[in-house]
Amino acid sequence: MYKVMIVDDEIPAREILLCIINWEDTDFRIVYSASNGKDALDKYTDIKPDLIITDIQMPIIDGLDLIEEVQKINKSQKFLILSCYEDFTYAQRAMKMGVTDYLIKDLITPNDLYGILAKTKTDLDNITIKKSEIKKNINF
């Protein structure tokens, strides 16, 4: 089971993510919701989420700065940006940072989220396989 952290300063946006899909039908569980990037960063090492779904514009630490800080700790961390901003510069910066996807809040559909989770699961499964192969080779 993969762990998901949601980071968004808007309570309705966090609630929509809880309800838009049936999480029980996925290999992901929402384990923490933060209202800003600082809260998420403070909890990151304790929670060790496999996927962070974050907004961009938030108080204290925004989503893009959160991504930069987390990547200093874990370069392979998976991110999904869910924002109400359609500004290309945000999307461009996010993609350069290796974000899995960038979705617009008002346009997201259950199929979008299921598709991204499936892609993310494949990526995470491949990372796990590679790590186990490396450990296996080291133990020989």
HELIX and SHEET records of a PDB file:
HELIX    1   1 ILE A   11  CYS A   19  1                                   9    
HELIX    2   2 TRP A   23  ASP A   25  5                                   3    
HELIX    3   3 GLY A   37  ILE A   47  1                                  11    
HELIX    4   4 GLY A   63  ILE A   73  1                                  11    
HELIX    5   5 PHE A   88  LYS A   96  1                                   9    
HELIX    6   6 LYS A  105  LEU A  107  5                                   3    
HELIX    7   7 PRO A  110  ILE A  138  1                                  29    
SHEET    1   A 5 PHE A  28  ALA A  34  0                                        
SHEET    2   A 5 TYR A   2  VAL A   7  1                                        
SHEET    3   A 5 LEU A  51  THR A  54  1                                        
SHEET    4   A 5 LYS A  78  SER A  83  1                                        
SHEET    5   A 5 ASP A 101  ILE A 104  1                                        
END                                                                             
